[in-house]
Amino acid sequence: MKRDTIYDHDRRPVPPFAFNDQVAAVFDDMIKRSIPLYDEVIQRQAQLIPAFYQENTRIYDLGCSTGNLGVAACEAMGESPFHMIAVDNSASMLTIYDERRRALPAGGQIELVNDDVTRIAIENASIVIINFTLQFLSLANRDRLIDCVYKGLRPGGVLLFSEKIVHADEDFSTLQQDFYYRFKRENGYSDLAIAQKREALEKILIPETVGDHLKRVNSAGFKRLDIWLKWFNFCSWMCQK
């Protein structure tokens, strides 16, 4: 795994963050050092797939990046057949995913789609997974995407999603951010790297509160909801139709 050193040296002016070749090459290191409990999120979501997968339906992974969830899903499903549609708008990410997919016995059951997740038709789905992707969409597109997910899920189907969040209380929000930066320092990021990454993501990654997300999924029609993991300003939900 190539180490993320993108923001270790002064890059001012800092260019806006993009999922380009440079980021794709270090993405797995970046995400594991930047998202608390990332491996736990992926492992448990993969284990939920066989619990909720309905025969002859589809699994959608929207914002699939380099395929960590898809790889874990292949292991979790074992010899059981499934059809996963993995979508990302970064060709660089999908190139890496494709290499990983081809090396897996069950990799042929994963269909890669290079497109914007907001343009994908969700049909005949029993599971939809959206990890750390809504935060990069406009608020209107977040609403539309969750509405489309609900309509495209079969009865009993689930939406699993994870997001970086902010707290509605300003003091708690500051506290959570402070602990997050502590986490990044503990994982080897310097203050310079943290500051430059934050600047690169400004106006690109827009987090919301837990309440905002719950309002959205409720408005779409989801009534069975669970926050199954939360770490300060990161949260994972399970929503069943």
N, C-alpha and C positions, 0 to 999 in steps of 0.2 A: 504494500500500500504506500503510494507516494505521499510524502508529508506536505501539508499545506503551509506554504511560506509566502503566499501571495501578498499579504499586507505587513510582512515583517520589516520591510524597508520603506523609507519615505517615498510615497507615490504622488505627492501633491502636485497639481490638483488631482484628487482622488476620482477616478472615473466611476460612473454608476455601475452597480453590480449587475452582472449578466452571467447566464449559465452557458459560457463559451467553452472553447477547448481548454483554456487554462484552468478554469474552475472544474470542468469535468474530470481532468486528469488527477485532481487532488480531492474530489468531492467526498469520497468515503471517509477519508481522514478528517476533512473539514466538518462533516456533519456529525461524526462521532465525538469530536472535540468541542462542538458548538451546541449540540442539542442534548440536554441531560436525559439519561435513560433511553437513548435512541434505540439501542439494541433490544431493550426490553419491549419497547413499543412494537418493533418489527416482529419479534419472536411471538409475542402474545397475539397480535393480529393474525399472524400466519396460523396459529393454533386455533383461532376462532373460525377460520375458513372452513375446515371440514365439519365444524359444528353447525354451520348455517348454510353451507352450499347445497343447493337443490339441483338434482340431476337434470341435465340438458338445459341449464341456464348459463348465464355469463357472470364472470367476475370482472369488475372494472377497477383498474388502478390508475387514478387520474393524477398526473404529476409524478410519474413513476421513477424519474431520474435514472440512476444506473442499475436499478433492478433489485435492490436489496429485498424488497417485499416479495417480488416474484420468485427469487431464489429460495427464500424461506417457505413460500407457499408450495413449491415443488416438493420440498422435503416433508412438509406437513400433510400433503395430500397423498403421499406415498404412491401406490399403484392405482389409486382412484382417478378416473378420467375427469378432466375439467377444462374449461375454456376461459382464459383470462385475456382481456384486452387492456394492454398497458399503454398509456398515452402520455406523451411529453412533447413540448414544443421546441426542445433542444435536441438537435440532431447529434450534437457532440455527446450528450448523455446516452442517447439511444444506440450510438455506435458501440459504446462500452457495454451496454445492456445486451446487445445482440451477441457479442462475443461470449458473454457469460451464459446466455440462454442456450447457445449452440453446444456448450459443453455439458449440458444437463440432459439426462435421459428423458425427462418430462418437459424439456424446454420447448418442444414443438407445440405444446398446448398453450403457449403464450404468444399472442399476436401483438406486435409492436406497431404503434401508430404515431407518426410524427405530425402533431397537430395541436392546436389550442384546445384545452379541455372544455372550453365553453362552446365549442362547435361540434362536440361529440354527441351523437344521439344515444341516450341510455335506454336500452331495450332488453327485456327478458332477463333482468339482473336479479340475482339473489344476494350478491354482495358488491358494495361499492366502497372503495378505500380512497381517501384523499388525505395525504399526509403533508402538512406544511406547504400547502399550495394555495388555499383560499386567501392567505395573507398577501399574496402577490396580485390578486385580482381586484378590480374596482368593486365597491360595495354593491352596486347594481348587478354585476356579474356573479357575485357570490350568491345573491338571492336567487337569481335565475338558475344557477347551477344546482343548488340544493333543491329547488322546485323540480328540475328535470330529473334529478336522482330519485326523488320520492315517486314521481310518476312512472319512472322506468323500473322500479323495484317490484318484484312479485310480493304478494302478501307473505309476511314472515321474514322478508329479506331485511338485510341490515346495511346501514351506513356506518363505517368506521372512519373517523377522521381525527387528526391531531393538528394543533396550531400553537404558535407563540401567541401569548395573550398579554393584556394589560389589566391592571386592577382598577376598578371604578374609584377607589379611594386613592388619592394622590400620594399619601404617605406610604401606604402599602405597595403602591406601584413602584415608588422609588426604592423601597426595601427589596422588592423582588428583583429589580434591575441590578441593584448592588450585589445581591447573591449570585445573579447570573454572571456578572463580570468576574466575580470571585471564582466561579466554576471555570470560566475560560482561562483565567490565570493559572489555576490548578492544572489545567490541561496544556500548559506551555505557551499560551498566547501572551505576548507582551502588551503593555498599555498602548503602545503605538499601533500594534496590529488591531487591537480591540477598537480603538478610536477610528482608525481608517476604515475598518469593516462597517462600523456603525454609520459613518459618513456615506459610504458606498451604497448602503441600503436605505438611506433616508429618502422618503417619498416613493420607495419601491416596495418595501415590506411594511404594510400598515396593519398592526395587530388590533384586535378588538377585545372587549371584555367577555367573560364567560356568559354574562347576561345577554350580550348581543348575539352570541352564537346560539344560545338556547332559544331566544326569540325567533331566530331565523328557522331553525329546524322545527320548532313548534308551528310556525306559520305555514311551513311546507306541508305539514300534516303528521309529522312524527309525534307520537304520544308516549312511547316507551323509550325512555332515555336513561343513560347512565354515564357519569363521569367516572371512568374506571382507573384513570391515572392522572395525577396532577403533581407537578414539581414547580413551586413558585409560579413563574410566568410561562409555563408550558402545560398543555392539557390535552388529554385524549378522551374522546367520546365514543359511545356505542348507541346507535339509534335504530330501533326496529319498527318496521311498517306493520 
